[in-house]
Amino acid sequence: MQTPSEFGNDDRQIVYVKTVDVADLPEDVRASAGDLHHLYAVHNAQGQQLALVADRRMAFVLARQNDLAPVAVH
């Protein structure tokens, strides 16, 4: 946990995790999503999708394992 003086001193790049409706994705991605109704996308600050995963927790873990700082998009 960061102290108040350390807050904001993280050199990791921020990425954004957002819920994506499977119905809004291309057909080939929908086919591979199985019975899932939502996936979780990880995007950089420029909006480029970096990853698409089945589970929100996994999206955050994936980002952190790649030295990125994930933030949820509501």
PEWO-V794453 format. One record per helix or strand. SS is the DSSP state (~ for helix, > for strand). FROM is the first residue (numbers start at 1). TO is the last residue. If there is no record, write none. Layout:
SS/FROM/TO
SS/FROM/TO
This chain:
>/13/21
~/22/24
~/27/32
>/38/43
>/49/53
~/56/65
>/68/72
